[in-house]
Amino acid sequence: MYLNKFETVSILINESKLSMKGIKSGDEVRIWYSEILESNPAKIKVIRIEKL
């Protein structure tokens, strides 16, 4: 059993300069993405981000 409903923690690096207004470190967010890049750690191209 997990104490948190989320199994993993991710780090978002905003290279595409998406608007992060109202989002701060530690917030839960929903993202939309266009591509998953093969790298370690995995990277994705985010097209939209929304605070939950």
ABEGO torsion letter per residue (X at the ends): XBABABABBBBBBBAAGBBABGBBBGBBBBBBBABBBBBOBBBBBBABBBBX
